[in-house]
Amino acid sequence: MTKTTGDTALSEPLLRSLDSGVLTLTLHRPAARNALSLEMLDALAAALDEAAEDDSVRVVLLTGAGRGFCAGGDVETLARGESIFGPMSDRPARVARQIEVQRATAVRLWEYPKPTVAALNGHAVGAGMALALACDLRYAVESAELRPGFSAVGLAGDFGATWLLSTLIGRARAVEALLYAEPITARRAVELGVVNAVFGADEFSARVADRVRALAKRSAPAVAAIKRNVVVAGHSDLATAADAEVYRHVELLETPEHRAALEQIRSRGA
């Protein structure tokens, strides 16, 4: 996979770039603050499917072009009373298409077999916020905000925003954020435990690159197993989660990555 360049890039809703095991997916509608389009969402779904089967991809990094991460729903489309998911006259078709797209993007990111990282280079609004929350890790530039702005435009949320916020910051804070639609600053998001770290604008790109490259060097089987363990832990009791860990632990003991790591430890101790 290579990054789209030249004139073609201007019309591409999603840019791809693979470097040192890190696949960067850039939401690319900068003039619209990377507001979601059906073409962008379909491209994201296709990229995630392809990367899941590509052994050269170790980490998926999701970010936005320009100064924003993602503005969520396209205000111009909404203002016209239209939907990107189909004709307003055909509600069942719109519901089916949006469910399909949400599962292929936000839900897919949450359950993805490889680590996913959101680089919040600017504001993440509505469904754009949900895509960021669906990733495993989030790093933000200090000026970025999470904006659960659904209620401000008479909506209640989509792309799993309600579930994701409740899971990550707790029910009471999630309800408050959704009802009042007040922005959550990057610093506050760190306090809430929903953003992992905040960096200044001058160091943001370099610091995020360092973090994801370090992650890409970790054992791929171990990373995949950790992700599965966390998913199981999220919907089971302690005994069930601990039992599941045992099976994956035993499998990992037989991997070349584990044996190589042990040899490195032994060599350093010699």
N, C-alpha and C positions, 0 to 999 in steps of 0.2 A: 504494500500500500504506500502510495506517495501523496504528498500534498498537492492539491490542485493549484495550478499556477496560471498566470497570464489572464487573458480575457475570460477564459472559462470560469475562473474562480469568482468573477464578479457575479455570475448567475447561479453559482452553486449554493444551496441552502445549508450544506454541511461540508466542512473541509476535513480531510483526513491526513494525518502525518504520522509515520511510524519511525521511531528513533530509539535505539538501545532498549528495545522491548516495550517502550511506552507508546501506545496508540493515542494520539491526541485527536479528539473529535471537537471541532469548533463550530458552534452554532453561528451561522453566517448570514444574518440579515441586519448588518450594523445600522443601516438607515432607519430601521424599525426597532432598534434596540433588541434585535434578535427575537422579536415576537414570533410565536410558533405559527408555522404554516403546515399544511398537510404534507407538502413535499419534504419539509425539514424533518418532520416526525417519521415519515416513511423511510427517509434516508438514514436517520438515527437507528431505527429498528433493524434495517438491513445491515448497517455497520456493526451493530452489536451481535447479530447472528453470525456474521462472517468472522469477527474477531474471536468469538467463543471457540471456533474450530481451528483457529490459526495459532500454532504453537509458538510462532515468533512474537506474538502479543502476550506480554506478561502483565501489563497494567493498562487500564483504559482511563484516560484523563479527559474530562468533559469541561469545556470552557466556552466563552463567547467572544465574538469578534468585536473590535472597538472597545468602548468604555463600559459596556453592559454585559451581564451574563445572559439574562433572558427576561424579557418583559412579560412573559406569559401569553395570554390571549391577545390577538391582534386587535387593538382598540378600533382601528378603522373598519375592520370586518364586523366587530360587535356593534359599532355605531350604525352600521347599515342594516342591522337586524339580520345578519347572515351568519352562517356557521361554516367552518372549514370542513366539517364532517358530512356535509350533504345538504340537500334542499330543506328549507324550514318546513315545507309542506309534508315532508316524510319523516315524522319523528322516530318511528321504529328503526329506519335505516340509519339515522344520525346516531341513535343510541348504540346500535350494533357496531357502527364504525368507530365511534369514540372508545367503546370498551375494548375493541380489538387493538386500537392504537395505544391506549394506556397500558394494556398488558404487555405490549411489545416494547415499551419504552420504560416507564416508571417502575412497573412491577418487575420487568426484566432486569433493570439495574439493581433493584433490591435483592433479587435472588441470583444475581450473576455469578458464574463460577470463578471469575477472576476479579481481583481487586479493582474497584472503581473509585475515582477521585474527582471531586468537583473543584475546579479552580475558579473561585468567585472573583472575577476581575471587575465586577460592578454589581448593580442591583439584580436580585433574583426575585421575580414577582409572580404571585399566583401559581399557575401550573409550572412556570420556570423555577420557582422556589421548590415545588414538589420534585422536579427532576434532580435538583441539587440534593435535596434531603434523601432521595432514594439511593444516592451513592454511599459508599462505605465511609469515605473521609471527605472533609470539606476544609479547604484553605481559602482564606479571604483576604483581599486587599482591605486596608483599614477604612476606606471610604464606602465599602460595599454594605448593602442592607438586604435583609430578608423581608419581603413584603407580602404578607398574607392578605392581599387586598380584595378578596372576593366580596365581602359584605359591603364594601364601599361602592360597588357597582351592582348591588342587589343580587349577588350570587352566593353560593354556599361552599364551593370548592370542588375540585376535580383532580384527576391524576394522582389520587391517593393522598392529597394534602392533609386531610383530616386525620387519617390513620397515621401518617408519617409524623406529623407534629405531635400527636398524642403519644406515640411510641418513644419519640426522642426527647420531649421536654415535659411529658406528663399531662394528664387530662386537664387539670385546672388552668395551667399556663396555655395549653393549646386552645381551649375554649376562649380564654381571654384574648389571645392573639387573633383568633378567627372572628370573634364578635366585634372587636374594636378596629381591626384591620390596621393596627399601628405598626410602623416599621420596627424591625429588630436590628439594631446596629451590629456591626461585626464584633465589636467588643462585648456587647451584651450576649450575642450568640455564643461566644466562648464561655461566658459565665453560665449560660444555660446548658452547656455541653453539646451544642448542636454544630458548632464550628470548632475544628481542632486547633487551629492557630490563625493568627492575623499578622500580616506583614505590611510594611510600608510600601508605597507605590514604587519606589526606586529599587526595592529588593524583591518584590513579589514574584516575578517570573523566575528569577534565579533560585529563590528559596523553594518554590513549588517544584521546580525541575530537580533540585537536589533530593527532595523527599520522594518523588515518584521514581527516580532512577534507583534510589536505595531500595525501594520496595520491589522494583523489577528484578533485583539481584537475589531476592529470597527464593527459597525452594518452591517451585510451582506446585508440586503435590501438597506440600505443607500449607501453603497459602489457601489452596482450594479446600483442604480439609478444615482449616480454621473457619473459613466462611461457612461451610456446611454446619460445623459445630455451633456457630453463632445463630444460624437460622433455626436449628433444632432447639437451642436454648430459649429462643423467643416464644415458643409455643408448647413447651413441655415442662414437666417437673424436674427437680434436681436429679433424681435417680435415673430417669429416662435420658436426660442430657449427658450424665456421666457415663452411662452405658454406651451411648453412641460414640463418645470420645474414645472409649477403649478400642472399639473396632477400627477406627481410623488410626489410632496410635499404633496398633499392631501392624496395620498395613504399611504405615510410614517407616517402621523399623526396617523394612525390607527394601526400601528405595535406595537407588544410587546416591541421591542427594543427601540422605541421612548419613550414609557411610562416608561420603566425601567430607561432610562437615566434621565427623568424628576424627577423620585423619588429619584435618587441619588443626583441630584442637590438640591432638597428640603431638603433632609436629611443633606447635608453639610451646608445648610443655617440655619438649626434649632439651 
